Amino acid sequence: MANSEYSGETTVIANAKLGSLIYLWVTAGVIVLDQISKAIIEHTLGLYQSISVLPVLEITRLHNTGAAFSFLADEAGWQRWPFTALAAVVSVILVFWLRRIDRNSRALATAVALILGGALGNVIDRVRLGHVIDFIHAHWADHYFPAFNVADSAITVGAVLLLLDAWLEAR
């Protein structure tokens, strides 16, 4: 009986040391979905080519050299490596944070894993292509929301989940 008790304690200690790193599967899933969707867009549509999906939604291949919502996209290209470095540093911080999150804090761990996956999905594009492929283009009449992709969606959902978790925790 002492062996089974010791084995249980070892598992608990190992789980505590790993924290919520088990949620890296969410991160990997985001990266895979993001890269597959971008590869499909790359091989299906030419730059600026568009397919109307709904009256308020188009799939349009765009290249974003800037940050979120095309911030600094009109610059000469100096922004590529600073944005890549920033995302890499943030990603390392998120992995360490994920390791410290208790496994039972599912919403928080999922939020961090989603943000990490989105950040890395866009970093892969920046390193590989020098820009991020955006393709989801929503609009209302002539008012267009900046185009985005699966990685951006994961970051947004993760941020909302993070805020929701903080709000619920404060209650």
N, C-alpha and C positions, 0 to 999 in steps of 0.2 A: 504494500500500500504506500510505503514511503516513496518508492520510485515513481508511482503515478502522480503523487502530490508534487514531487520535485519537477517532474516533466511539465505539469501544469504551470508551475511557477516560472519555469524557463520560457514557456510560450508567452506568458503574460509580459515578462521582462523583454523578450525579443520584440513583441508587438509594440511595447512602449517605446523602444529605441527606434523602430521604423515609423512610428506615428501613422500618418495617413498616406504613406508612400504607395500603398496599394491602389490609391486613386490615380496613379500615373497611367492606368489603363484608360481613364477618361481623356487624359492628355494625349495619349497615343491615338485614340479614336478620333479626336478632333483633328490632329495632324494628318491622319490618313484620309479622312473625309475631305479636308481642305485641299490637300494636294491632288487627290483624284478629281475633285470637281474642277480645279484649276487646269489640270491636264486635259480634261474633256473640253473645256472652254478654249484652251490654246489650240487644240487640234480640230475644233469645229468652227470657230468663228475667227475672222480676221479682226485686226484692231479696229475698234469703233463699230464693228458690225453688230447688229441688234436683232433680236427675235422678240416679238410682242407675245407675252404670255397671258396677261390680263389687261384691261383698260388702264390699270394703274401700275403695271409691273412689266419690265422688260429685262431680258438677259442681254447684256451689252458687254463686250470685251473692252476693258479699259486698263490702262497701266498707270499705277499711282506711284510716283517717285517720292511723294511726301509722306506725312504721317497720317494719323486718323483724319478722315473726312478731307483728305487731300491737303492738309496743312503743310505749307512750304513746298508744294508740288511744282510751283513755278520757278523754283530756284535752279541754279546751274548744275546741280548734282552733288554738291558738297555734303548734302544731308544724308546720303546713302549710308556711309559708315558710322556717323554719330548715331543715327537711328538704329542701326544694326547693333552697335555696341550697347546702347541703352537697353534694347530689348534683351540682349544676352545677359546683362547684369541683372535686370529685373527677373529674368527667368531663373537665374541661380538663386536669387533671394526667395522666389516663390517655391523652389524645391526645398530649401531649408525651412521655410515656413510650413510647407506641407508635412515635412518630417516631424515638426513640433505639434501639429494639430492632432488632438485625440481622435482615434478612429471612430468614436461614437458621434463626433461632430460632422455628420454626413453633409449637411448643407454647406458648411464652411469649406470642407475638404473638396467637395464637388466644385464650388465656386473658384477656388484657387486652381484646381486642375484644369477647369475650362479656360481661365485666363492664361494659364501657362501654355496650353495647347494652341490657343489663338496667337499668342505672341510668337511662339516657335514656328507656327505655320507661315506667318508673314516674314519671319527672319529667313526661312528657307528661300522664299522668293527673292528677298533683297540680296542675299549672297549669290544665289544661282543666276538671277536675271538682272539685278540692279533696280528692280521695281517690284511692286506687288500687283498681282492680277486681281482686279475687282470686276464683278459681273452682275451682281444683283442691283437693279436700278429701278427704284420705286419713285413714283411721281403722282401728283394730283394736278391735272390740267397741265399748265406750263411750269409748275413748281416742282423741281427735281430734288430729291434727297440725294446726298452724295452716295455714289455707288459703293458697295461693300461686298464681302465674300464670307465664306464659312468661318474663317478664323476671326474676322471682325464680329460676326454673330456670336461666336463662343465667348469672346471677350466681353461683349455687351451683356449676354445672359449671365456670365460669371459675375460681372460687376453688380447687376441687379440682385442676384442671389446673395452676394456678399453684403449688400446694404440691407436686404431683407433679414438675413441672419443677424446682423448687428442690431437691427431694430427689435427683432424678437428677443434677442439676448438681453436688451436693455429693459424690456418689459417685466 
